[in-house]
């Protein structure tokens, strides 16, 4: 999988959250909590996953574009 696939999975996750009646913005809270706990210590270019900061920024942008 690529970083692009991971970001798409994040977007789909918040779509499912919204459809199920949950607050999509809680996904941002989750990633901020994970970042604070130091989960991703490798630089993004050396990882198959996006950095926590990239995920947070992308989710914020996506959620805002959907009006959630």
Beta strands, then each sheet from edge to edge (+ up, - down):
end
